[in-house]
């Protein structure tokens, strides 16, 4: 099914591309010399469709790079959130293992006040433990 939809898009796009290339195959001179446009020092003579397609490709690449750089803070935040989630999962696994050990011994004890599981010496309501 996916190949069908790909073909449904790619085949008409290829037909349009070929028609565009055939209709715009006359040569144009692209000049990179702003001071002498009649006889440029740096220039290239290319078919018009090549110039237009290369311009579009360069525009897509420039836009993609700009988007990539602008979204860097979101990727960094996602990596930090993932690291926080991994630490929380590891801490939860340790707490579950500790609770299972304590329940087998018949005693339910809280972790020691200096352990990494105690965020501070107060509970949520601010009472001292």
Residue pairs with C-beta under 8 A, 6 or more apart in sequence:
20 49
20 52
21 47
21 49
23 49
24 47
24 48
24 49
24 52
25 47
25 48
25 49
26 47
26 48
27 45
27 46
27 47
27 48
28 45
28 46
28 47
28 48
28 51
29 40
29 43
29 44
29 45
30 43
30 44
30 45
30 46
30 51
31 37
31 40
31 42
31 43
32 40
32 42
32 43
33 40
33 41
33 42
33 43
91 116
91 117
94 117
95 117
98 111
102 108
102 109
110 129
111 117
111 118
112 118
113 121
113 129
118 129
121 128
121 129
122 128
122 129
123 129
